Amino acid sequence: MKKYKKQGHLLQLGTNTKLNKSGDEWLIAGLSLAPSDIAGKGYRVCTHEHVAGCVQTCLFYAGRGAMKSVQQARIKRTKLLFDDPVLFMHLLDIDINTMIKYADRKKKQLAIRLNVLSDYRWENYLDMESYPTQFYDYTKDDRRLGNQPNNYHLTLSVFPHDHLLKSYLSTAKKTYTNIAAVFMNDIPATFEGFPTISGDDNDLRFLDPYPSCIALKAKGLLRHNNQLNFAI
């Protein structure tokens, strides 16, 4: 218990502008780890960040993420996940149940996003269906699609790549998965055959109709890259 108090909570409410856009009916709790291998060699929590070219423009550095204390807290959580996974999962279980009770008291529905900045395969480590709540994430790993728990909604983030883009679109259609794309300029009415809807109005991706392309405006450091309209 002493170690738990030192570590603090893993899930957080109200610390992310996007997650706060959940309306009156939902609460969204997020887990922010240090993406890629920012926490150090052996602490990698993403899989496709290099081929997608999103390491340098990751939102890890945006908003509150520009604060060194926030970055250090994310790195600390990431290291705990790898160094003591049993303790990490114990703390995560406590936080999930605490959030469920808190949402009940507020008479709201709860959604949990475990990969706010990462792309970790939580379905391999957490029994999500044992919790009466909705989990969701974005992912750049199309191998995760179609096998996730019933209460785990995934949206496939696509990026410019001649071979992978075609493969991703094919997998998304086969698994009835929505895609997400970041746009630098104007958002088209459709993208690769998917009708576009705004992904910036809220973060309730599990409520999006299928088929949809979740259109996101470039944020953080990515806003200064004017080479492409369709970014990552």
N, C-alpha and C positions, 0 to 999 in steps of 0.2 A: 504493500500500500504506500509506503514511503516513496518508492520509486515512481509510482503512479502520480503522486502529487507533484513530484519534480518534473515529470514529463508534461503534465497538463492534458487538456482535451485534444483529441485528434480531429473530430468533426467540429465545424464552426458554423454559426449563423451570423448574418449581417456583416461579413467582412469582404464580400465580393459584390460589386455593383450589379453584375449580370444576374447572379443568383438571387439578389433581392427583388428582382422583377418577377414575382411569383403570384401577384394578385392577392385577393382577399381570402381565397380558399386554400392556398398551399403555403407550406413552409419548405424551404430548400436548405438542406445542410450539406456542406462540402468538405472534402478532404483535399488539402493542397500539399502535395509533395514537391520535391525539387526534381524537375523533369530531366530527361535524358540521363547523363551521368554527372550532372552538376554537383551532386553530393560527393563525388569521388569515384575512382575506379572500383568496379564491383557493386555499384549502387544504381544501376541503370533501370529505369522504370518506364522507358519508351522503347518502341521497336522499329519505327519507320521514320524517325526524326531526321536522319541524315539524307535518306533518299528524298524526303519531302522538303528538305532544306529549311526547316522551321526552327532550328536550334537558336540561331542568333536573334530571331524575331519573336521568340516565345513570350507569352504574356507573364511569364515568371518575373520579367523585369518591368512590367507595366503597373500603373497605379500604386497601391500600397506595396507592391512587390519591389519597388525601387528602394524601399527602406531596408537597410542591412539587417535590422532585427527581424523583419518578416522573412527575409531570405534565410537567415540562420535557423529560424524556427522550422521552416520547410525542410531544410537540410537535416535537422535533428530528427524529424519524424521519419524521413526516408532512411536514415541510418538505423533507426530503431527497427524498422520493418525488416531489414536484412540481418541485423546483428542479433535481434531477439524477437523472431516472428511470433513465438508463443505469447509473449507479453503484449506485442503489438495487437494481435488478434483479440486478446483478452480485453484490452483497453478499447478497441474498436467495438466489441460487443457491448461493453458498458455504455459507450457513447450512443450507439444506435438505439438501445433500449431507453436511454435517458431522453433522446430526441423524440421517440415515439410517445412517451408519457407527456412530454412537454407539448407536443402537437395536440394530443388528446385534451389537455387542459385548455388549450387555446381554441379548441373545436375547429382545428384545421387538419388538412391532409398533409402527410409528410412525404417528401421525395429526397433521396440521398444521391449525390453525385460524388463518387469516390475518386474519379480521375479529373479533378478540376484542371490540373496542369500535366498530368501523367497519362500513360496508356498501359496500365498494369492489368493483367488478366485476373481480376478479382473473382470471377466465376470459378477459378480453379482452387481458390483458397477460402472462400466465404460461402456458407450455406445461406444464400440470400432468401430462399423460399421459406426459411424458418422464421423470417421476420414479416410482420403484417404491414409492409410499407413498399413503396415504389423506389427501385434503384434505376439509374440511367447514366449514360456517358456518351461522349463522342469517342470514336476510335479511328486510327489510321491502319489498323490491322484487320484486313478483311477475313482472316482465318477465324476470327472470333464470331462471325455472324452465323446465325441459324442454330446455334447450340447453347445459347445462353438461357439461364433460368427464366421462368414465365414472368417474374416481376423485375426483370432486368432489361431495359430498353436501350438499344445501341443505335446510334446514328453514325454512318460511315463518312468520315472526312476525306474528301478527294482533293487531289493536287495535280498540277501539270506534270505528266509523265506519259510519254507516248504509249508504252506498254502497260504500265500499271493502271492508268486511267481507264482504258478499255476493259481490263480485267476487273477492276473495282466496280464499274458500272454493271457489268454482267453479273457479278456476285450479288450486288445490291438488288437487282431485279429478281434473281433466283430466290433470294431469301426474304423478299418483300421488305427491304430495309431502305429507309430514307437516306439521302446523301446530304452532306453539308459542304458548302464551298465559300471561300472568302473572295470578295470582289473589291477591287481597288476603286472602281469608278461606278458607272451606272449598273444597276442590277437588271438583267434581262427578264422577260416574262417567263421564259423557260430556259432550262440549262440541260443539255444532253437528253432531252425528252422528258425531263422532270419539271413540272410547274414549280416556280419559285415562290417561297413565302419568307417573310422576314424572320430571322433568327435573333434579332436584336431587341424585339419588343418584350420577350420573356425568355426564360430558359426551360420551359416546360416541354421538352422535346418528345416526351412519351405521349403527349396529347396531339401531336402533329398528324394530319391525315396522310395516308399513303396513296399515291406516290407524291413525294415532295422533295424539292431541293431547298435546304435551309440556307438562305442567303445571308451571309454575315459581312458587314463592312470591316475593312482592315482596321486594326487597332494597334496601339503600341508602336514599336519600331517599324512594323510592317507598313504603316501609313506613309513612310518616306520612300518606299520602293515604288516607283512609277513605271516600271518596265512592262508589267503585265496587268491586264484587267482581272483575269481569273488568277488568283495568287496561290493559295495553298488549301 
